[in-house]
Amino acid sequence: MANKNFTYSFETGKRPEEVFGLLLQIPQWWSGLYEETIEGKSEKVNDSFSFAAGGGAHYTEQKVVELVPGKKVTWLVTKANLSFLDQPEEWEGTRFGFTVSDGKKTVVTFVHEGLVPEVECYEACSMGWTGYLQRLEKRLN
């Protein structure tokens, strides 16, 4: 059975460069739901940032491992403490990011590699990602 990574995709009338610039500014899309604190940068490969939310229930550190300007950004989770899980480090070693493709409309696709139905966090974390990504979609449309 193949793993099914969490994926969310939408279209926008904004130009890919405009969308991509927003995606590199983490607080612009990964905030507004659970009292998030974001520290660090995400502008070039090897930049890193931390993300804390839910009064300490979620803490992760991420590093940019792939960046193709205007097209793709991928972060590697280097440290995780999701205290609401039996295995709080479950996200460590997973990757998440966006691809932006140009056509009649700009298509924005988010994938969290390793966030699959077989892992404990899948339901709660998928709901969290969906909330953030719906906010981003609304902002871009």
Order of alpha helices (4+ residues) and beta strands (2+ residues): beta-alpha-beta-beta-beta-beta-beta-beta-alpha
